[in-house]
């Protein structure tokens, strides 16, 4: 289908008012296998997975430990090469892009390595501009402006001159998000961004994500263990279990008691709330 | 937000260049023939401005042909070792990395000795023969970095303590091989064990060796400097660098080869001068910050200053005898290494 024709054909998108109608990310029949030694059986496999995401959409990947969530995220980031299938970002195969082009389009928020030497918050956020300039250069006033805006967007402008190892975990997570925003990506990937955050910081971070996704039309993919936060903020849920993608769909369709109990191995209760978003209560052993 | 500007970098380097000039003038003063500081400063400026014919004084010969070449050698060796140290620290993500501590200098020294042993048997033209030693030193350095890198790896990650321990053991082993070779093989090389194991700037070289060394330094420095921004991000973390647009494999390879070349060049003319690559980058980080766009050129200039000072001390503290310059750098460097190690473990 030619691009001009595809734009004229209306799609049956349920939320086409808020979300874009075009497909930004297409994961097509992707599988992956990891083995420490090529001659041995793989230690971990990701079975064929497919889904699509539009601009402005938040997709949450849920599942117990070792279900393949982070592997799928690394595949989407282009850091791992799929065994079969392909992942397209605006029609380009992600893992064939150069590191620089990839970083202009995809930003990752993950648990940070320990810094070897002290760095200021603004230096850290300016790193997000790296892929947008030549290798050896001095930051332009445009880069500085973008970095300042990014810090403002996550409500961390006041931290600009602090040292990275002197700010709290929640502040650090927002600064890392600001660096990702400074990359001006199409696709924002987050690997357990709410880990080690208190509840207020978790809600604050996800509110910021939803606002940013709406404003800059990022496609957001977030790996998380927080069932209720995912239900509250995600447009699509991808439910995974031991390397298999079980279901893809809106939270209301995925959050069914039997399914979640089978995946997470705990007794739980699912209620549907007024605005169509489910809520999960874990039932303590009686 | 105060991002680095070219102007700021320029003034930082200018400051260090001025300091280097004064250190060189003072270093030129010390020696058997007394010379006034004013005359030295004036004549050195004339040399820099290309008016060396105007120097009419009778000591011109001593200054230009004896004292100045040794100082220039010190400048090149210091700059090379400091830039190599800065590079290894970024490459191995270890602030205690240094060509000497990691055994890379010993590997380069062993390579250079092999080159000296092989040279008479190869019947090379003299110009090419002179290059054999630095090339072999480079190969020795590169092989040692690779060996230490694999010794320091645990499950695909570089483990800091294993890396340092691997380096120290490698250095000790290679030193033993050097001692063995120097004791058994009869070479025309007049440089002794102390030269290779401790480092010494008292050997005089032909002009062509100087030019080769200088050219090698500027090429390697330029190549490493082109990756300065990548190194900044690589130091933040490898998995972060993957997502911020750094071609990690390319940067690693380029810096690895260039830093090995710098170590090889320095060791082939001065032996294994220790700790310069450790002390100088640390001091420069304290003074100017850890951005590699600043750190690499300031370390080069700082290394030059440090080695010229160390060599001047080596010439005067036990005058009329001389210490090897490596003894001076080790006396200062080893305690600093212990301090940095303890502070990091705390």
Interface residues (C-beta under 8 A of the other chain):
Chain A: X77 X79 X98 X99 X100 X102 X103 X104 X106 X107 X108 X110 X112 X113 X114 X115 X116 X117 X118 X119 X122 X123 X124 X126 X127 X128 X130 X131 X135 X136 X137 X138 X139 X143 X144 X147 X148 X160 X183
Chain B: X1 X2 X3 X4 X5 X6 X93 X94 X95 X225 X226 X227 X228 X229 X230 X232 X233 X235 X236 X237 X238 X239 X240 X242 X243 X244 X245 X246 X247 X248 X285 X290 X291 X293
